[in-house]
């Protein structure tokens, strides 16, 4: 149901974002739902007013300990006391002003969550990724487009081509193709 509500919010943000935000804000303090799904709904609907709530639960760095609730849900409603990498990643995407850096962050985010963008696409998440990539593409200079192309090639050489698991490798190839098309790269 959260996905459908998020899609509605994407279609008419002025009408539905306040309602979705009102539903999600308490869930960022205490929940028994999937924190990952809640955070991805916040990102997908572009609910930037919830940034302070995300700051409260974001890890400080990739090396910071992540709460086990990042990979679980259910049970009794409990306060969210731990920290989550996904909250930090979303804040980084929202706060980055440099177009090329934002492009790299989006690509890294996309490769990290490729399953939800290309393997078993979650419509509202895929829509947000395309929106963000397209906005970033408009901000890139010609030199930055070349740099983005080089970055994708480097990622292909260093990560995708070295991936031993064919299913995972195919997923990364599909996301790279999606990103290349939306970014309008050569």
Secondary structure as UniProt FT lines:
FT   HELIX           2..11
FT   HELIX           13..27
FT   TURN            28..29
FT   STRAND          30..31
FT   HELIX           35..44
FT   TURN            45..46
FT   HELIX           48..50
FT   HELIX           51..57
FT   TURN            62..63
FT   HELIX           68..71
FT   STRAND          78..79
FT   HELIX           85..95
FT   HELIX           99..112
FT   HELIX           115..119
FT   HELIX           123..139
FT   HELIX           142..155
FT   HELIX           156..160
FT   TURN            161..162
FT   HELIX           166..183
//
